[in-house]
Amino acid sequence: MHAELIAVARNPKYRHFWLANIMSNGAIWIQNTTSSIALTHLSTSPAVNSLVQVAATLPFLLFGILAGQIGDRFSKPLVLTVAQLSLGLVSLTLAAATWQGLLSPALLVGVTAAFSVATVFRMPVAQAGIALTVPGDQIRHAAVLNNLGFNIARAVGPAVAGTLLLVLAYYQVYLVTAAMLLAVSAYFFRGFYNERTTSTDQPAFVSIRNAWQQISASGLFRRCTFDACVLFFAGSVIWSMMPYIAKYHLNQSTAGQGTLMGATGLGALLTVIVLPAVLKLRHNHQGYWLCYSLMISSIATIWLSSNLTVIFAALMVFGLSWSMAVTLLNGEIQSSFPRQILSRVIAIYLIVMYLAQATGSFWAGLISQFFDTDTALLFSVAVLVLGLGLRSLLFTSTDACEE
């Protein structure tokens, strides 16, 4: 497995695309983490604090299909250029509003939603675009590296946000993210320009009806979306409520909030070590069982413990489980469908994934509001246990066919 990943990484065209995605995703994570931390200082309501995560995910439900359609029909470098430019302009708008002293919960949630809309049009194409940079037999390994890059950004982003907020004001952090996003837009525009000046064969566009027939007939796709629903619904309690828990239950400063959220990213980096061994398991479903088990144990530990060191370690385990789930699911999706419909396949999968996160975040906020955060954590553990049991009953034949 290591040899295949190294072979992909040596491809300069893929490597540059990969680094651009890391910079863009890193900027997105810095901005979203900064907004989550800022909101904890503007509102003490758990439900309001969960709305940043909801706003960051719900637009995938509204615009995901359109984003996939555009990604399959138009030039992928052009779509990425426009999306990155939009992200940069939204960041600049938030920086200006914050500088003028207009920062409020409503503004943060609204701008986060606008930021997420641009992200919706970027993500399916950023994932499907790897098929343009590597040969067909390397797509699965390229997808694994692409998702590892996303997790590197997730690791660095929250920690960088917490560090920057020690020395910079909120509007200055937003200016940093805007500069990063606009720089990546220039890179993708260069790719669009090169695409227009060279003759390349474009695959025939597949109609929505035919694309949907291929997607709906796939047992693998149904199983992947089930896993996405359970894992990302239950796991969203950490992304939506951990900044709140860190501030109001663990008495952490802004830097402490960023450090704890960064622990999930550090755990995600362990995917580089763990995933190659997981992919060598005799049965594919064993990797998913490991994801479920690690997520259950990590959330249960956070629920039961108030020791910062134990919680930090549990968050690392959570980051590893989330990262492995994202990487395994995305790798299977990206390597199992033809290039002509890949943006739409990824878009539909992302709709499911982010809808699960949005509803999970909002549900965790409501439970925390009317009960407490311990109840929200316990509920997530119960959902994961039930989901793992249902998975064993519903997809035994699908798993067997994929061995």
Buried (B, 14 or more C-beta within 10 A) or exposed (E): EEEBBEEBBEBEEBBBBBEBBBBBBBBBBBBBBBBBBBBBEBBEBBBBBBBBBBBBBBBBBBBBBEBBBBBBEBBBBBBBBBBBBBBBBBBBBBBBBBBEEEBBBEBBBEBBBBBBBBBBBBBBBBBBBBBBBBEEEBBBBBBBBBBBBBBBBBBBBBBBBBBBBEEBEBBBBBBBBBEBBBBBBEBBBEBBEEBEEEEEEEEEEBEBEEBBEBBEEBEBBBBBBBBBBBBBBBBBBBBBBBBBBBBBBBEBEBBBBBBBBBBBBBBBBBBBEBBBEBBEEEEBBEBBBBBBEBBBBBBBBBBBEEEBEEBBBBBBBBBBBBBBBBBBBBBBBBBBBEBBBBBBBBBBBBBBBBBBBBBBBBBBBBBBBEEEBBBBBBBBBEBBBEBBEEBEEEBEEBBEEBE
